[in-house]
Amino acid sequence: MHVDLHPGARAVLLVEGESDKVAVETVARRRGRDLAAERVDVVSMGGATNIGHHLSALANRGVRLGGLYDAREQHFVRRGLERVGLRREGSPEPLAAAGFFACVEDLEDEFMRVLGPDGYLAMIERAGELPAFRILQQQPAQRDRALADQLRRFAGTKGGRKARYGRLFAESVPLDAVPPPLDELLAWV
């Protein structure tokens, strides 16, 4: 696998998907950071199972490697880091010591926890999609689900919505309440 980096990149942040990439870049920009000027590339891996390939392609390129991952995917990250020699096998150190920070479910869920259901609904309304969300809530498979579960489902129901919502989440969250994994990653880099 070949991973294209900007010339002179000094660090690469690996994230699972495009929505995570957009969120990282948006929060950084809102904080007055220009990751490109800092020579930091954010790379969407297309899922956690691809981390081993990305680490193998990047481990010997002289760049600092870090990223975000979903807690349930920790074993992929740990094994990938061990395989390329960036972590000692069986090390008790948390993956954060190697620059990789865990989201409990996923980054969208981290944002949802910060914004709360009301904040998420307000964001959907600002996006002009509250009527579509109300339609989803009336579907038989959704009627009896908790609001938080309906909101999670909504982000993934339309092509491109998840990446769009990655940006909207990142624009909606108060800068002093950025989800901890994202906050820690940006501090690390």
Backbone as numpy.savetxt, mean C-alpha at the origin, in Angstrom:
# Nx Ny Nz CAx CAy CAz Cx Cy Cz
13.43 -11.67 -14.15 12.58 -10.49 -14.15 13.48 -9.26 -14.15
13.06 -8.28 -14.93 13.77 -7.00 -14.96 12.84 -5.92 -14.39
13.36 -5.10 -13.49 12.60 -4.01 -12.92 13.25 -2.71 -13.37
12.49 -1.88 -14.08 13.00 -0.60 -14.54 13.01 0.41 -13.40
14.16 1.04 -13.21 14.30 2.09 -12.22 14.72 3.37 -12.90
14.42 4.48 -12.25 14.92 5.76 -12.76 16.44 5.78 -12.61
17.14 6.40 -13.54 18.61 6.48 -13.42 18.99 7.14 -12.08
19.93 6.53 -11.40 20.41 7.10 -10.14 19.54 6.81 -8.94
18.54 5.92 -9.08 17.68 5.60 -7.94 18.54 5.12 -6.78
18.22 5.62 -5.58 18.96 5.21 -4.39 18.13 4.27 -3.51
16.81 4.29 -3.69 15.93 3.44 -2.89 14.73 3.03 -3.73
14.21 1.84 -3.40 13.01 1.33 -4.07 12.05 0.87 -2.98
10.82 1.35 -3.09 9.75 0.93 -2.18 8.85 -0.02 -2.94
8.78 -1.25 -2.48 7.96 -2.27 -3.12 6.60 -2.32 -2.44
5.55 -2.21 -3.25 4.19 -2.26 -2.74 3.41 -3.28 -3.57
2.33 -3.79 -2.99 1.61 -4.87 -3.64 0.93 -4.47 -4.93
0.24 -3.33 -4.95 -0.53 -2.98 -6.13 -0.47 -1.50 -6.46
-1.13 -1.17 -7.56 -1.13 0.20 -8.05 -1.78 1.16 -7.07
-2.83 0.73 -6.36 -3.49 1.63 -5.40 -2.53 1.99 -4.27
-1.70 1.04 -3.85 -0.72 1.31 -2.80 0.34 2.29 -3.31
0.77 2.11 -4.55 1.78 2.99 -5.15 1.26 4.43 -5.18
0.04 4.59 -5.65 -0.57 5.92 -5.74 -0.69 6.53 -4.35
-1.09 5.74 -3.36 -1.26 6.25 -1.99 0.08 6.71 -1.41
1.13 5.91 -1.58 2.45 6.27 -1.06 2.91 7.58 -1.70
2.81 7.67 -3.01 3.27 8.87 -3.71 2.44 10.10 -3.32
1.14 9.92 -3.14 0.26 11.04 -2.79 0.54 11.56 -1.39
0.67 10.67 -0.41 0.97 11.13 0.96 2.34 11.81 0.99
3.31 11.24 0.31 4.64 11.87 0.27 4.54 13.28 -0.31
3.82 13.41 -1.41 3.66 14.73 -2.04 2.96 15.71 -1.10
1.92 15.25 -0.43 1.20 16.12 0.52 2.10 16.57 1.66
3.08 15.77 1.98 4.02 16.13 3.05 5.18 16.97 2.52
5.09 17.35 1.27 6.13 18.20 0.70 7.35 17.45 0.22
7.20 16.16 0.03 8.32 15.35 -0.43 8.16 15.03 -1.91
9.26 15.10 -2.62 9.30 14.73 -4.03 10.16 13.47 -4.12
9.50 12.32 -4.13 10.24 11.06 -4.12 11.16 10.93 -5.32
10.72 11.41 -6.47 11.58 11.34 -7.67 12.85 12.16 -7.45
12.72 13.36 -6.89 13.89 14.19 -6.62 14.79 13.56 -5.55
14.16 12.81 -4.63 14.92 12.09 -3.60 15.52 10.80 -4.14
15.26 10.52 -5.41 15.73 9.31 -6.08 15.17 8.04 -5.45
13.86 8.11 -5.14 13.14 6.97 -4.58 12.08 6.53 -5.58
12.15 5.29 -5.99 11.14 4.72 -6.89 10.15 3.90 -6.08
8.87 4.04 -6.42 7.84 3.20 -5.82 7.40 2.23 -6.91
7.50 0.94 -6.62 7.24 -0.10 -7.62 6.07 -0.97 -7.17
5.06 -1.06 -8.02 3.93 -1.96 -7.80 4.33 -3.34 -8.30
4.24 -4.34 -7.41 4.69 -5.69 -7.76 3.62 -6.55 -8.39
2.36 -6.10 -8.37 1.29 -6.94 -8.88 0.97 -8.08 -7.94
1.13 -7.86 -6.64 0.81 -8.86 -5.63 2.02 -9.29 -4.84
1.79 -9.66 -3.59 2.88 -10.03 -2.68 3.64 -11.27 -3.13
2.98 -12.15 -3.85 3.66 -13.37 -4.27 4.80 -13.08 -5.25
4.84 -11.88 -5.78 5.90 -11.51 -6.72 7.11 -10.89 -6.03
7.09 -10.77 -4.73 8.18 -10.08 -4.05 9.53 -10.77 -4.24
9.55 -12.07 -4.24 10.81 -12.79 -4.43 11.48 -12.42 -5.75
10.68 -12.34 -6.81 11.22 -11.98 -8.13 11.76 -10.55 -8.11
11.01 -9.64 -7.49 11.44 -8.25 -7.43 12.71 -8.09 -6.59
12.75 -8.76 -5.45 13.95 -8.68 -4.61 15.16 -9.26 -5.34
14.98 -10.37 -6.03 16.09 -10.97 -6.79 16.60 -10.01 -7.86
15.67 -9.31 -8.51 16.06 -8.38 -9.58 16.72 -7.13 -9.04
16.46 -6.78 -7.78 16.94 -5.51 -7.24 18.06 -5.63 -6.21
18.25 -6.81 -5.63 19.14 -6.96 -4.49 20.58 -6.53 -4.77
21.05 -6.69 -5.97 22.44 -6.37 -6.28 22.59 -5.11 -7.13
21.58 -4.22 -7.06 21.62 -3.01 -7.89 22.04 -1.78 -7.11
22.46 -1.95 -5.88 22.98 -0.83 -5.10 21.91 0.14 -4.62
20.68 -0.36 -4.46 19.60 0.49 -3.97 19.12 -0.04 -2.62
18.61 0.86 -1.81 18.02 0.49 -0.52 16.61 -0.02 -0.81
16.24 -1.15 -0.22 14.94 -1.76 -0.49 14.06 -1.73 0.75
12.81 -1.34 0.56 11.82 -1.35 1.62 10.46 -1.53 1.00
9.42 -1.50 1.82 8.09 -1.62 1.24 6.99 -1.84 2.26
5.81 -2.04 1.72 4.60 -2.33 2.48 4.11 -3.71 2.08
3.48 -4.39 3.03 2.88 -5.68 2.71 1.70 -5.91 3.64
0.82 -6.81 3.24 -0.32 -7.19 4.06 0.15 -8.26 5.04
-0.25 -8.16 6.31 0.26 -9.06 7.35 0.11 -10.53 6.95
-0.97 -10.88 6.28 -1.16 -12.30 5.91 -0.14 -12.76 4.86
0.57 -11.82 4.25 1.58 -12.14 3.23 3.00 -12.09 3.79
3.13 -12.02 5.11 4.44 -11.86 5.75 5.43 -12.95 5.33
4.96 -14.18 5.21 5.87 -15.28 4.87 6.52 -15.08 3.50
5.81 -14.49 2.54 6.41 -14.22 1.23 7.55 -13.21 1.37
7.31 -12.17 2.15 8.31 -11.11 2.34 9.53 -11.68 3.06
9.28 -12.37 4.16 10.37 -12.95 4.95 11.23 -13.89 4.10
10.58 -14.80 3.40 11.33 -15.76 2.56 12.10 -15.06 1.45
11.47 -14.05 0.84 12.15 -13.32 -0.23 13.39 -12.61 0.28
13.28 -11.96 1.43 14.44 -11.26 2.01 15.54 -12.24 2.39
15.16 -13.39 2.94 16.15 -14.40 3.32 16.84 -14.97 2.08
16.09 -15.21 1.04 16.63 -15.82 -0.17 17.70 -14.95 -0.83
17.53 -13.61 -0.77 18.51 -12.73 -1.41 19.55 -12.21 -0.42
19.52 -12.71 0.82 20.53 -12.35 1.80 20.32 -11.01 2.50
19.12 -10.47 2.44 18.85 -9.20 3.11 18.31 -9.41 4.52
18.17 -10.66 4.90 17.70 -11.01 6.25 18.24 -12.40 6.56
18.73 -12.57 7.76 19.25 -13.86 8.18 18.07 -14.82 8.41
18.20 -16.03 7.90 17.12 -17.02 8.04 16.80 -17.26 9.51
15.51 -17.20 9.83 15.05 -17.43 11.20 15.29 -16.27 12.15
15.70 -15.14 11.64 15.96 -13.98 12.49 14.70 -13.59 13.25
14.85 -13.27 14.54 13.69 -12.84 15.33 13.34 -11.36 15.11
14.20 -10.63 14.42 13.94 -9.21 14.19 12.68 -9.03 13.35
11.89 -8.01 13.66 10.71 -7.74 12.83 11.14 -7.32 11.43
10.25 -7.55 10.47 10.56 -7.18 9.09 10.76 -5.67 8.95
10.20 -4.90 9.87 10.39 -3.45 9.83 11.88 -3.09 9.95
12.66 -3.91 10.63 14.10 -3.67 10.74 14.77 -3.74 9.37
14.14 -4.46 8.44 14.66 -4.56 7.08 13.97 -3.58 6.14
13.10 -2.70 6.70 12.44 -1.69 5.87 11.09 -2.09 5.31
10.52 -3.19 5.79 9.23 -3.66 5.29 8.19 -3.58 6.41
7.09 -2.89 6.14 6.12 -2.54 7.15 4.76 -3.17 6.83
4.15 -3.79 7.85 2.93 -4.57 7.67 1.67 -3.76 7.86
0.74 -3.94 6.94 -0.63 -3.45 7.07 -1.44 -4.63 7.63
-2.36 -4.38 8.55 -3.09 -5.48 9.17 -3.82 -6.29 8.10
-4.73 -5.67 7.37 -5.41 -6.34 6.26 -4.75 -5.91 4.95
-4.88 -4.63 4.66 -4.23 -4.03 3.51 -4.19 -2.52 3.74
-3.57 -1.78 2.84 -3.41 -0.34 3.06 -4.76 0.37 3.05
-5.69 -0.08 2.20 -7.02 0.52 2.18 -7.70 0.38 3.54
-7.55 -0.78 4.15 -8.13 -1.01 5.47 -7.48 -0.11 6.52
-6.19 0.13 6.39 -5.50 1.05 7.31 -6.09 2.45 7.19
-6.31 2.90 5.95 -6.93 4.21 5.74 -8.34 4.24 6.30
-9.09 3.14 6.09 -10.46 3.09 6.57 -10.51 3.21 8.09
-9.56 2.57 8.76 -9.51 2.66 10.23 -9.29 4.10 10.68
-8.43 4.82 9.97 -8.14 6.21 10.32 -9.35 7.10 10.02
-9.93 6.94 8.84 -11.04 7.79 8.42 -12.36 7.42 9.09
-12.51 6.15 9.44 -13.77 5.66 9.97 -14.80 5.54 8.86
-15.87 4.78 9.11 -16.89 4.60 8.08 -17.50 5.93 7.61
-17.71 6.87 8.51 -18.29 8.15 8.10 -17.35 8.92 7.19
-16.06 8.91 7.51 -15.08 9.57 6.65 -14.98 8.91 5.28
-15.08 7.58 5.26 -15.04 6.85 4.01 -16.28 7.19 3.17
-17.45 7.21 3.81 -18.68 7.57 3.09 -18.59 8.99 2.55
-18.04 9.91 3.32 -17.87 11.30 2.86 -16.94 11.34 1.64
-15.90 10.53 1.65 -14.98 10.46 0.52 -15.70 9.92 -0.72
-16.51 8.88 -0.54 -17.28 8.32 -1.66 -18.24 9.38 -2.21
-18.85 10.13 -1.32 -19.77 11.18 -1.75 -19.04 12.26 -2.54
-17.86 12.69 -2.06 -17.06 13.70 -2.79 -16.66 13.18 -4.17
-16.47 11.87 -4.28 -16.10 11.26 -5.56 -17.30 11.10 -6.48
-18.51 11.43 -5.97 -19.72 11.32 -6.78 -20.23 9.90 -6.91
-19.82 9.01 -6.01 -20.19 7.61 -6.15 -21.08 7.09 -5.02
-21.65 7.99 -4.23 -22.53 7.53 -3.16 -23.75 6.79 -3.70
-24.38 7.25 -4.80 -25.51 6.47 -5.33 -25.10 5.04 -5.73
-23.92 4.89 -6.31 -23.45 3.54 -6.68 -23.22 2.69 -5.44
-22.70 3.31 -4.38 -22.50 2.56 -3.14 -23.84 2.12 -2.55
-24.83 2.99 -2.60 -26.16 2.64 -2.06 -26.77 1.47 -2.84
-26.51 1.41 -4.15 -26.98 0.28 -4.96 -26.29 -1.00 -4.50
-24.98 -0.94 -4.29 -24.25 -2.11 -3.81 -24.83 -2.59 -2.48
-25.15 -1.67 -1.57 -25.69 -2.05 -0.26 -27.00 -2.83 -0.37
-27.75 -2.61 -1.44 -29.05 -3.28 -1.60 -28.95 -4.65 -2.25
-27.78 -5.01 -2.75 -27.61 -6.32 -3.36 -27.77 -7.41 -2.30
-28.43 -8.51 -2.64 -28.68 -9.56 -1.65 -27.43 -10.02 -0.90
-26.31 -10.14 -1.59 -25.09 -10.61 -0.93 -24.51 -9.58 0.02
-24.96 -8.33 -0.08 -24.38 -7.26 0.74 -25.29 -6.80 1.87
-26.57 -7.03 1.76 -27.55 -6.45 2.70 -27.23 -6.71 4.15
-26.81 -7.91 4.49 -26.60 -8.26 5.89 -25.15 -8.09 6.34
-24.31 -7.58 5.47 -22.90 -7.40 5.83 -22.73 -6.10 6.60
-21.70 -6.04 7.42 -21.37 -4.82 8.17 -20.97 -3.72 7.20
-21.20 -2.47 7.58 -20.87 -1.33 6.74 -19.41 -1.36 6.30
-18.51 -1.67 7.22 -17.08 -1.71 6.87 -16.82 -2.74 5.77
-17.49 -3.88 5.83 -17.31 -4.91 4.79 -17.89 -4.45 3.46
-19.02 -3.76 3.50 -19.60 -3.22 2.26 -18.66 -2.18 1.65
-18.10 -1.34 2.47 -17.18 -0.31 1.97 -15.95 -0.95 1.33
-15.39 -1.98 1.97 -14.23 -2.67 1.40 -14.58 -3.28 0.04
-15.75 -3.88 -0.04 -16.18 -4.51 -1.28 -16.35 -3.48 -2.39
-16.88 -2.32 -2.02 -17.16 -1.29 -3.01 -15.91 -0.85 -3.77
-14.81 -0.71 -3.08 -13.58 -0.23 -3.73 -13.13 -1.16 -4.85
-13.46 -2.45 -4.75 -12.99 -3.40 -5.75 -14.01 -3.79 -6.80
-15.17 -3.08 -6.85 -16.22 -3.53 -7.75 -16.14 -2.97 -9.16
-15.29 -2.00 -9.40 -15.23 -1.37 -10.71 -13.77 -1.19 -11.10
-13.44 -1.55 -12.34 -12.07 -1.42 -12.81 -11.53 -0.01 -12.63
-10.34 0.09 -12.05 -9.70 1.39 -11.85 -10.10 2.09 -10.56
-11.19 1.63 -9.92 -11.65 2.30 -8.70 -10.65 2.16 -7.57
-10.04 1.00 -7.45 -9.13 0.79 -6.32 -7.95 1.75 -6.38
-7.35 1.95 -7.55 -6.25 2.90 -7.68 -6.73 4.33 -7.44
-7.91 4.64 -7.97 -8.48 5.98 -7.75 -8.70 6.22 -6.26
-9.20 5.20 -5.57 -9.46 5.35 -4.14 -8.16 5.38 -3.34
-7.10 4.76 -3.84 -5.80 4.89 -3.18 -5.40 6.35 -3.09
-5.61 7.09 -4.18 -5.32 8.52 -4.19 -6.29 9.28 -3.30
-7.59 8.95 -3.39 -8.58 9.66 -2.58 -8.35 9.44 -1.09
-8.02 8.21 -0.70 -7.69 7.95 0.71 -6.52 8.83 1.15
-5.48 8.81 0.33 -4.26 9.55 0.68 -4.50 11.05 0.72
-5.44 11.54 -0.07 -5.77 12.96 -0.05 -6.70 13.30 1.11
-7.47 12.33 1.61 -8.47 12.57 2.64 -7.93 12.43 4.06
-6.91 11.64 4.24 -6.41 11.37 5.59 -5.68 12.60 6.14
-5.96 12.98 7.40 -5.19 14.07 8.00 -3.70 13.69 8.04
-2.83 14.62 7.74 -1.40 14.30 7.68 -0.83 13.88 9.03
-1.49 14.24 10.11 -1.02 13.80 11.42 -1.64 12.46 11.82
-2.38 11.84 10.91 -3.02 10.56 11.19 -2.80 9.55 10.06
-1.70 9.70 9.34 -1.38 8.76 8.26 -1.25 7.36 8.88
-1.81 6.33 8.25 -1.71 4.99 8.81 -0.27 4.64 9.17
-0.07 4.02 10.34 1.29 3.75 10.82 2.23 3.06 9.83
1.81 2.00 9.11 2.79 1.37 8.20 3.30 2.34 7.12
2.41 3.15 6.58 2.81 4.11 5.56 3.66 5.22 6.16
3.28 5.70 7.33 4.05 6.72 8.03 5.47 6.23 8.32
5.57 4.99 8.80 6.87 4.41 9.13 7.72 4.19 7.87
7.10 3.76 6.79 7.84 3.56 5.54 8.43 4.87 5.04
7.60 5.94 5.05 8.10 7.23 4.58 9.18 7.78 5.49
9.08 7.54 6.79 10.14 7.96 7.72 11.41 7.16 7.46
11.26 5.86 7.17 12.40 4.97 6.93 13.20 5.41 5.70
12.49 5.79 4.64 13.15 6.12 3.38 13.66 7.54 3.41
